[in-house]
Amino acid sequence: MTGTTQHIGAAGELLVQYQLLKYGIDSARLTTDSGVDLVVYSLVDARAHTVQVKTQRTPRPSGGKGPLSTGWFFPHDLGAEFLAVALLSSNRVWLFTRDEARELAQEHSARGIRQIHWLAEPATRRDGSVRRSAADMEQYLLESRVSELFGHEHPDV
């Protein structure tokens, strides 16, 4: 997939909407850039929820030359209740509460920007510690969280 940053972002938002819709969860994209990309309405809990979506097209080499990794930047003062991160090359979406995203972010800048990232495959550092990988993040996949966060069951599709 090629395209501008806006195209990639819009594709991520639509991917999140598509995955939510499979669970019978309605959502709407917002056209203003207010830190909230989607408003999600759950019939089960009869509430509207706010989501900010961050999107990457494909994994990239860590540090420019290292193992493939995926990462997303988001503001520390995240205004939305949830942060959804989308990887277009695999059609995968991970969903975090605001507090989870802040806690899991490995990098924090003085400008109020955080980054959450992980490697595509498991790897160890020189000191023997294990780096976070996609396998460690399976529990945060949207399809794993829908019941917990919105009360919806897995669809038969």
C-alpha angles and dihedrals in degrees: 000000000000129000145108125301088260091055092049091048092048090049090053092050091050091048090054091047091049093051092047092048090057086065093047093256116141122213138172131210117233118224096207122080099235100135091268117095101172137026109208122199120201117197090198096063094021092227139121116233129194124227134187113204125207119187138198122188098212140342116278134203110278109248089001096288107037133090119311113279139170125217141170131199120217136168119267088225091057105181097197123083091232138033115211117192118196131198108198098194090064100026089235127147128191120198125205134177113239091257093047092051092051092046095047095045109111097195130051122181127204087241091067097259122134131191130208115194145154141181122261090230131027115269139166130228123236089262090057097252117136119244120224112264138184089265089062090055099052091104089064096054110125093241089055093051105042095089093045097045103032105017095241125138127228112277125238094235 
